Amino acid sequence: MSIRTPSISLFGNLSRRFFSCAAITMSLLFFAGGSAFATEATLGTLLFSTQKTKSDGVDSGTKSSFGVTGRYHDTLSQTMSWFATGGIGINSYSSGKSGKAPDNSVDLILGGGVRYYFSPFSPSAVPFAFAGGSFKSDSEATFNSSGYTETAVSGLFHSSGLGLRMALDDSLFFELESSFYESPLFAIEKTTTATGTTETKNEKTTMQLFAQTFGPFNNVFLSLGMKL
């Protein structure tokens, strides 16, 4: 298995802004997947979910979500590659008995980074390390009997972790990767709580250079890929 060929990864996690930018980014990623410069495609998670909340048997509200992310790879050397990531998620809400629901929202991620491939464990298994940064805009709302609470986070994040690429045959392979951490370099968190006729808004700004390099892994992704 060679790592010299570029690849596209579709794997899974996805606000209100940059919708058109995200759409353009995703179009370019998918176009690259059909070009002569990208010979591999990896499919992980396409998210679609519906969550209906009830409080004491009474409908409090419903959230529906759809999301997809894409990744393009190209080589820097025999052991290193760079990647660009784009993703979009769409959230829609409907109110319950309280009559309150947040506005529909769009989640966004745009970023990139590098991979370093270690010596293969075997002819079919190659471990790698990765580091990257991204702009993320993400929102999440929860309903209760009297309204809802919505938290929206946007800003610059950095992360690193490890992964393993496993060949199944000449054309199929798995990729498993997990982050050590994901930390905000600069992020703004806004919380809106709507209860009855009252709406409360809070905002928190975070700036930090922090990397926790110990503890459990998180954000584990398992993808199935095929050479094009």
C-alpha positions as CSV (number, residue, x, y, z in Angstrom):
1,M,0.0,0.0,0.0
2,S,1.4,3.3,-1.1
3,I,0.6,6.7,0.6
4,R,1.7,8.7,-2.4
5,T,-1.7,8.9,-3.9
6,P,-4.0,11.7,-2.7
7,S,-7.3,10.8,-1.2
8,I,-10.6,12.3,-0.2
9,S,-12.2,11.3,3.1
10,L,-15.9,11.6,4.1
11,F,-16.1,10.9,7.8
12,G,-18.3,12.3,10.4
13,N,-19.1,16.0,13.1
14,L,-20.6,19.7,11.6
15,S,-23.5,27.7,11.8
16,R,-25.5,30.2,10.7
17,R,-22.9,31.9,8.4
18,F,-20.6,30.9,5.6
19,F,-23.2,28.6,4.0
20,S,-22.3,29.5,0.5
21,C,-18.5,29.2,1.3
22,A,-19.1,25.7,2.7
23,A,-21.1,24.6,-0.3
24,I,-18.3,25.8,-2.6
25,T,-15.7,24.0,-0.5
26,M,-17.7,20.7,-0.6
27,S,-18.2,21.0,-4.4
28,L,-14.4,21.4,-4.8
29,L,-13.8,18.4,-2.6
30,F,-16.1,16.2,-4.5
31,F,-14.8,17.4,-7.8
32,A,-11.3,16.5,-6.7
33,G,-12.6,13.0,-5.9
34,G,-13.4,12.5,-9.6
35,S,-10.1,14.0,-11.0
36,A,-6.9,12.2,-11.9
37,F,-5.2,13.8,-8.9
38,A,-7.3,11.9,-6.3
39,T,-7.3,8.1,-6.6
40,E,-9.0,7.2,-3.3
41,A,-12.3,8.0,-1.6
42,T,-13.2,7.2,2.0
43,L,-16.8,7.2,3.3
44,G,-17.4,7.5,7.0
45,T,-20.5,9.0,8.4
46,L,-23.4,10.9,6.8
47,L,-25.4,12.2,9.7
48,F,-29.2,12.3,9.7
49,S,-31.1,12.3,13.0
50,T,-34.4,13.4,14.5
51,Q,-34.8,13.9,18.2
52,K,-38.2,14.6,19.9
53,T,-38.3,15.7,23.5
54,K,-41.1,15.1,25.9
55,S,-41.5,16.5,29.5
56,D,-44.0,14.6,31.6
57,G,-45.5,13.1,28.5
58,V,-46.0,16.5,26.8
59,D,-44.2,17.4,23.6
60,S,-41.4,20.0,24.2
61,G,-39.9,20.2,20.7
62,T,-38.2,18.4,17.9
63,K,-34.8,18.7,16.3
64,S,-33.8,17.3,12.9
65,S,-30.2,17.4,11.7
66,F,-28.3,16.5,8.5
67,G,-24.5,16.7,8.2
68,V,-21.6,15.7,5.9
69,T,-17.9,16.5,6.0
70,G,-15.2,16.0,3.4
71,R,-11.4,15.8,3.4
72,Y,-8.9,16.1,0.6
73,H,-5.3,14.7,0.8
74,D,-2.2,15.3,-1.2
75,T,1.4,14.2,-0.6
76,L,4.3,16.3,0.6
77,S,6.8,13.4,0.7
78,Q,7.0,9.7,1.0
79,T,6.0,9.9,4.7
80,M,3.9,13.1,4.9
81,S,0.8,14.5,3.4
82,W,-1.4,17.6,3.8
83,F,-5.1,17.7,4.0
84,A,-8.0,20.2,3.7
85,T,-11.3,19.7,5.5
86,G,-14.7,21.1,4.8
87,G,-18.1,20.2,6.4
88,I,-21.6,21.4,6.8
89,G,-24.5,20.5,9.0
90,I,-28.1,21.7,8.9
91,N,-30.3,21.8,12.0
92,S,-34.1,22.5,12.0
93,Y,-36.3,22.9,15.0
94,S,-40.1,22.7,15.7
95,S,-41.6,23.9,18.9
96,G,-43.7,21.9,21.3
97,K,-46.5,23.0,23.7
98,S,-44.5,26.0,24.9
99,G,-44.5,27.4,21.4
100,K,-40.8,28.3,21.6
101,A,-38.0,27.0,19.3
102,P,-34.7,28.4,18.2
103,D,-34.1,29.5,14.6
104,N,-32.9,26.9,12.1
105,S,-29.1,26.9,11.9
106,V,-26.2,25.9,9.8
107,D,-23.0,24.4,11.3
108,L,-19.7,24.7,9.5
109,I,-16.1,23.5,9.7
110,L,-13.2,24.6,7.4
111,G,-9.6,23.6,8.2
112,G,-6.6,21.6,7.3
113,G,-3.4,20.0,8.6
114,V,-0.7,17.4,8.0
115,R,-0.2,13.7,8.5
116,Y,3.0,11.8,9.2
117,Y,3.1,8.1,8.3
118,F,5.2,5.8,10.5
119,S,6.8,2.5,9.5
120,P,4.1,0.0,8.6
121,F,3.1,-2.6,11.2
122,S,2.6,-5.0,8.3
123,P,2.1,-4.7,4.5
124,S,-1.5,-3.9,5.2
125,A,-1.4,-1.6,8.3
126,V,0.2,1.8,8.4
127,P,0.0,4.0,11.6
128,F,0.0,7.8,11.3
129,A,0.0,11.0,13.4
130,F,-1.9,14.1,12.5
131,A,-2.1,17.8,13.6
132,G,-4.4,20.5,12.3
133,G,-6.4,23.6,12.8
134,S,-9.9,24.6,11.8
135,F,-12.6,27.3,12.0
136,K,-15.7,25.8,13.5
137,S,-19.2,27.2,14.0
138,D,-21.5,24.8,15.8
139,S,-24.8,25.1,17.7
140,E,-26.8,22.8,19.9
141,A,-30.3,23.3,21.4
142,T,-32.2,21.3,24.0
143,F,-35.9,21.6,24.8
144,N,-37.7,21.6,28.2
145,S,-41.3,22.0,29.2
146,S,-41.2,25.8,29.2
147,G,-38.8,26.6,26.3
148,Y,-35.3,25.8,25.2
149,T,-31.6,26.4,25.8
150,E,-29.3,26.9,22.8
151,T,-25.5,27.0,22.9
152,A,-23.5,28.3,19.8
153,V,-19.7,28.1,19.6
154,S,-17.6,29.5,16.9
155,G,-13.8,30.2,16.6
156,L,-10.4,28.7,15.8
157,F,-9.5,25.3,17.1
158,H,-6.4,23.1,17.0
159,S,-6.0,19.3,17.5
160,S,-3.7,16.3,17.1
161,G,-4.0,12.6,17.3
162,L,-3.2,9.2,15.9
163,G,-4.7,6.9,13.3
164,L,-4.2,3.6,11.6
165,R,-4.8,2.8,7.9
166,M,-5.6,-0.9,7.1
167,A,-5.7,-2.4,3.6
168,L,-8.4,-5.0,3.0
169,D,-7.3,-5.8,-0.6
170,D,-5.9,-3.9,-3.5
171,S,-8.8,-1.4,-3.7
172,L,-10.5,-1.4,-0.2
173,F,-9.1,-0.1,3.1
174,F,-10.2,1.1,6.6
175,E,-9.0,4.3,8.3
176,L,-9.3,4.6,12.1
177,E,-8.3,7.9,13.8
178,S,-8.7,9.5,17.2
179,S,-7.8,12.9,18.6
180,F,-5.7,13.4,21.7
181,Y,-7.5,16.7,22.2
182,E,-9.3,19.6,20.5
183,S,-8.6,23.0,22.0
184,P,-9.9,26.5,21.2
185,L,-7.2,29.0,20.2
186,F,-9.9,31.7,20.1
187,A,-13.6,30.9,20.5
188,I,-16.9,32.7,21.4
189,E,-19.6,30.8,23.1
190,K,-23.2,32.2,23.2
191,T,-26.0,30.7,25.3
192,T,-29.6,31.7,24.8
193,T,-32.3,30.5,27.3
194,A,-36.0,31.0,26.4
195,T,-38.5,30.4,29.2
196,G,-42.0,31.6,29.1
197,T,-41.9,35.3,28.0
198,T,-38.3,35.7,29.1
199,E,-35.2,35.3,26.9
200,T,-31.7,35.4,28.5
201,K,-28.5,35.7,26.5
202,N,-25.0,35.1,27.7
203,E,-21.6,35.3,25.9
204,K,-18.2,33.9,26.8
205,T,-15.0,34.5,24.9
206,T,-12.1,32.1,25.3
207,M,-8.4,32.6,24.2
208,Q,-5.9,29.9,25.1
209,L,-2.9,27.9,24.0
210,F,-3.5,24.5,25.5
211,A,-3.0,20.9,24.5
212,Q,-3.8,18.1,26.9
213,T,-1.6,15.2,25.6
214,F,-2.8,12.6,28.1
215,G,-6.1,11.0,29.0
216,P,-8.6,9.1,26.9
217,F,-8.9,9.5,23.2
218,N,-12.0,11.2,21.7
219,N,-13.7,11.8,18.4
220,V,-13.0,8.3,17.1
221,F,-13.7,7.9,13.3
222,L,-13.8,4.6,11.4
223,S,-14.0,4.9,7.6
224,L,-14.3,2.5,4.7
225,G,-12.5,3.5,1.5
226,M,-12.0,2.4,-2.1
227,K,-9.4,3.3,-4.7
228,L,-11.0,5.0,-7.7
